[in-house]
Amino acid sequence: MDTRSGIAPYMQLIQQVRRALRLGLLSEGDQLPTVKDVVSRVAINPNTVLKAYRELEHEGLVSPRPGLGTFVTRTLTDESVASHAPLRAELQRWLSKARTAGLDDESIEALFVTTFHAQLEEKRS
């Protein structure tokens, strides 16, 4: 959880699950961590986790099974997942170059995010 992001904790949980579904890190049938596990790892209110899980259920991505837990019912991966490995390797090389150039984590993230958003704006124009 990033307390400085300005994004509500329940939304951060939703984004993390969606990202894992999109990247193929979670698959149909996988069990999400229990509310108790999330609360103990992240130190947030159980109602926050429940709210995130309810939203994911509303989106049709997970389904609770009473007494068993919450399970993934569909993923967000597509054919492009196969192309992730070379892109990830290229990004790792770029990150190494950024670190060699003396950028810290926050500077790297800021550079990436601003460049990403600038490209989105170019696409829209």
matplotlib code that plots the C-alpha trace (Angstrom):
import matplotlib.pyplot as plt

x = [0.0, 1.2, -0.1, 1.3, -0.5, -3.8, -5.5, -7.9, -6.5, -9.4, -8.8, -5.1, -6.1, -8.4, -5.7, -3.2, -5.6, -6.5, -2.8, -2.1, -5.0, -3.8, -0.2, -1.3, 0.0, -3.5, -5.6, -9.1, -9.6, -6.8, -7.7, -7.1, -5.5, -8.0, -9.1, -7.3, -4.1, -4.3, -5.0, -2.0, 0.4, -0.8, -2.2, -5.5, -9.1, -10.8, -13.7, -11.4, -10.4, -14.0, -15.0, -12.3, -13.3, -17.0, -16.0, -14.0, -17.0, -19.3, -16.9, -17.3, -13.6, -13.9, -16.5, -16.7, -17.2, -18.5, -16.1, -13.5, -12.4, -12.5, -11.6, -10.8, -13.6, -12.0, -8.7, -7.9, -5.1, -5.1, -2.8, -0.4, 0.8, 3.2, 4.9, 5.5, 8.8, 10.9, 9.3, 10.0, 13.6, 13.9, 12.4, 14.8, 17.7, 16.2, 15.8, 19.5, 20.6, 18.4, 20.0, 23.5, 22.7, 22.0, 18.2, 16.6, 13.3, 11.1, 12.9, 12.6, 8.9, 8.3, 10.2, 8.2, 4.8, 5.3, 6.5, 3.7, 1.1, 2.7, 2.4, -1.2, -1.8, -0.1, -2.3, -5.4, -4.4]
y = [0.0, 3.4, 5.9, 8.8, 7.9, 9.7, 6.5, 4.9, 1.7, -0.4, 0.9, 0.0, -3.5, -3.7, -2.3, -4.9, -7.8, -6.4, -6.1, -9.6, -10.9, -8.9, -10.2, -13.8, -13.9, -14.9, -17.5, -18.7, -20.9, -19.2, -18.2, -14.6, -14.1, -14.2, -10.9, -11.9, -12.5, -9.2, -7.3, -8.9, -8.2, -4.7, -3.4, -2.1, -2.3, -5.6, -3.6, -2.1, -5.5, -6.6, -3.5, -4.3, -7.9, -7.0, -4.6, -7.3, -9.6, -7.0, -6.8, -10.6, -11.2, -13.1, -15.1, -15.8, -19.4, -19.4, -21.0, -21.5, -18.0, -15.8, -17.3, -15.9, -16.5, -14.9, -13.3, -10.2, -11.7, -11.8, -13.0, -10.1, -11.8, -13.8, -10.6, -9.5, -11.4, -9.5, -6.2, -6.9, -7.7, -4.4, -2.5, -4.2, -3.0, 0.5, 0.4, -0.7, 2.3, 4.7, 3.4, 3.7, 7.3, 7.9, 8.0, 6.8, 4.8, 7.9, 9.6, 6.5, 6.2, 9.9, 9.7, 6.7, 8.0, 11.4, 9.9, 7.4, 10.1, 12.3, 9.5, 9.0, 12.7, 12.4, 9.5, 11.4, 14.4]
z = [0.0, -0.9, 1.6, -0.4, -3.6, -2.9, -4.0, -1.5, -0.1, -1.4, -4.9, -4.5, -3.7, -6.7, -9.0, -7.6, -8.3, -11.8, -12.6, -11.5, -13.6, -16.6, -16.3, -15.8, -12.2, -11.1, -13.1, -13.0, -9.9, -7.9, -4.4, -3.2, 0.2, 3.0, 4.5, 7.7, 5.7, 3.9, 7.1, 8.9, 6.0, 5.1, 8.4, 7.0, 8.2, 7.3, 5.9, 3.3, 2.1, 2.0, 0.0, -2.5, -2.8, -3.2, -6.0, -7.7, -7.3, -8.8, -11.8, -12.2, -11.5, -8.3, -6.4, -2.7, -1.5, 2.1, 4.4, 1.7, 0.5, -2.5, -5.9, -9.3, -11.8, -14.9, -15.9, -17.9, -19.9, -23.7, -26.5, -25.8, -22.6, -24.8, -25.8, -22.2, -21.6, -24.2, -23.2, -19.6, -20.4, -22.3, -19.4, -17.0, -19.1, -19.2, -15.4, -15.0, -17.2, -15.1, -11.9, -13.4, -14.4, -10.7, -10.6, -7.4, -7.3, -7.1, -10.0, -12.1, -11.4, -12.0, -15.3, -16.4, -15.4, -16.9, -20.2, -20.2, -19.7, -22.3, -24.8, -23.9, -24.6, -28.0, -28.9, -28.0, -30.1]

ax = plt.figure().add_subplot(projection="3d")
ax.plot(x, y, z, "-o")
ax.set_aspect("equal")
plt.show()
